Amino acid sequence: MRADDLQIDWLKCFVAVVDAGSLSAAAPEVSRSQSAVSMQLQKLERAVGRPLLLRGPRRLELTPDGQALLGYARRLLDLHAEARAALRPDTLMGRVHLGVPDDYAARYLTPVLKRFAARHAAVEIELDCEQSTRLIPRVARGELDLALVSRDHAQRGSLLFHEPLVWVGSPQFDVWRRDPLPIAVYEDSSLARKHALTTLSLQGRRHRVVYHSSSLAGQIAAVESGLAVAVLTQCSAPPHLQVLGPEHGLGPLAPMAVAAYRSRASRGSSAVDALHRVLVQTLRQAA
């Protein structure tokens, strides 16, 4: 196999399919039809001489050779993008409307913006912080260009990592001993709320919702005051709160799949292209 057999377009399609989980979901990410993406993958597999992807029960899965190639493909695409940026005579400009929930913004946004600003300081970024369940429809309507969210569907967006959910309580109050268990929850559509209620139901643990807030600060206040226990993303749980587990009668929670969503309306925007690329690269490396 010659080095020039691994064409950039083939690698772009390969990485897009891995990230999206299917040909149909990957096609808009690379601005190609589903059949064109399939053809690019076939060319890549012929060049490599080995199968790279297998069809799993829910999504395409990497073969061992595909897993080995994926790391090299990402690095080659990164270098390709950096080379183009270095040789481009004009400065990238534009505006990107980004949405991120409070908990993810506090933990994950700084390294992304730091890396992006070093490359594209002339791009203007407008940030909205809301719950994922509110950001996702805004991306679909084209009100936001990009969003870092808890995935609402396994085939949507570019999967970045899985964020653990944890039960938290105040060490000053043994709220977890109460029966029924008082809990603080996010809004009705919240995935964290659904995970919490599902876990308690499966345990047969009696519980009572005593507090509602779509705000992370509001959830933390309820816990600090001894009003209730709550479910938070691990990245947002303050160190002064106690993480609760089986020893407190609380079962494990399914993690959140964190993904980058991009609007169709933003296709063709070089500024959005650049921030999406940095967002994916930075958070995948950190995971």
Secondary structure, DSSP 8 states (H G I E B T S, - for coil): --GGGS-HHHHHHHHHHHHHSSHHHHGGGGT--HHHHHHHHHHHHHHHTS--EEE-SSSEEE-HHHHHHHHHHHHHHHHHHHHHHHH-SS---EEEEEE--HHHIIIIIHHHHHHHHHH-TTEEEEEE---HHHHHHHHHTTS-SEEEEE-SSTTSSEEEEEE-EEEEE-TT--GGGSSSEEEEE--TT-HHHHHHHHHHHHHT--EEEEEE-S-HHHHHHHHHTTS-EEEEEGGG--TTSEEE-GGGT------EEEEEEE-GGGTT-HHHHHHHHHHHHHHHHH-
